[in-house]
Amino acid sequence: MKTSYCLEVRGDFACFTRPEMKVERVSYDVITPSAARAVFEAILWKPAIRWRILKIEVLRPIRWINLRRNEVGALASPRKDGIEIDEERQQRAGLFLRDVAYRLHADFIMDRDPTQHRGQFPHLSKFSGEETNTPAKFHEMFLRRAEKGQCINQPYLGCREFACDFRLVRPGENGPPAIQESRDLGWMLYDMDFSNPADPKPTFFRAEMKSGVIDLTNAEVRG
């Protein structure tokens, strides 16, 4: 039987941006699977494994807040001598979530050939211990890091400025119940398809929340 893992995450604000909104940031009603995956990857990322979100539990009522923020309209580049903030500053409004909490369930899939990632990550000249990669090894690594609150980078909820707290939920541990609300959330971003690294494509699924729970085990994903 495949092992699953559970994290409880909380934050003051969140924004899981709808891709169809081109100018202003407007969040989905709940966390997307790709944003949930990023939380697990922030704790343990290895080229040999791929995290898969199984279930999302919404622990707090869905609440909104309008914010206007200053953003930079250019990307930093090694070819540029920095960014002139005053010239690139843009003020944008956004519809964000506030006071959010989720319980995220996931497992990981091991690639049959971890060395195939060498071309995708050329900066990793050597995959330390790739010959001894086993599910048990990564199982222990994740539990140890999650239990201690260790992470590769600070987990966040959609936008990097919206950092979140996380804690490991052990099997059988009781926590706050999911909200007793059901709604059809429509088509939601599932993840990015990197089959062609030069041209990644978004994929979507029909999200239905039943008594505060979104079950992704049998989600129909479309490109």
Sequence and secondary structure as in RCSB ss.txt:
>XXXX:A:sequence
MKTSYCLEVRGDFACFTRPEMKVERVSYDVITPSAARAVFEAILWKPAIRWRILKIEVLRPIRWINLRRNEVGAL
ASPRKDGIEIDEERQQRAGLFLRDVAYRLHADFIMDRDPTQHRGQFPHLSKFSGEETNTPAKFHEMFLRRAEKGQ
CINQPYLGCREFACDFRLVRPGENGPPAIQESRDLGWMLYDMDFSNPADPKPTFFRAEMKSGVIDLTNAEVRG
>XXXX:A:secstr
    EEEEEEEEEE  B TT SSSEEB SS  HHHHHHHHHHH   TTEEEEEEEEEE S   EEEEEEEEESS 
  TTSS   HHHHEEEEEEEEEEEEEEEEEEEEEE S GGGGGTT TT    TTGGG  HHHHHHHHHHHHHHT 
 SS  BSSSTTSB EEEE  TT       S  EEEEEEEEEEE SSTTS EEEEEEEEEBTTEEE TT  EE 
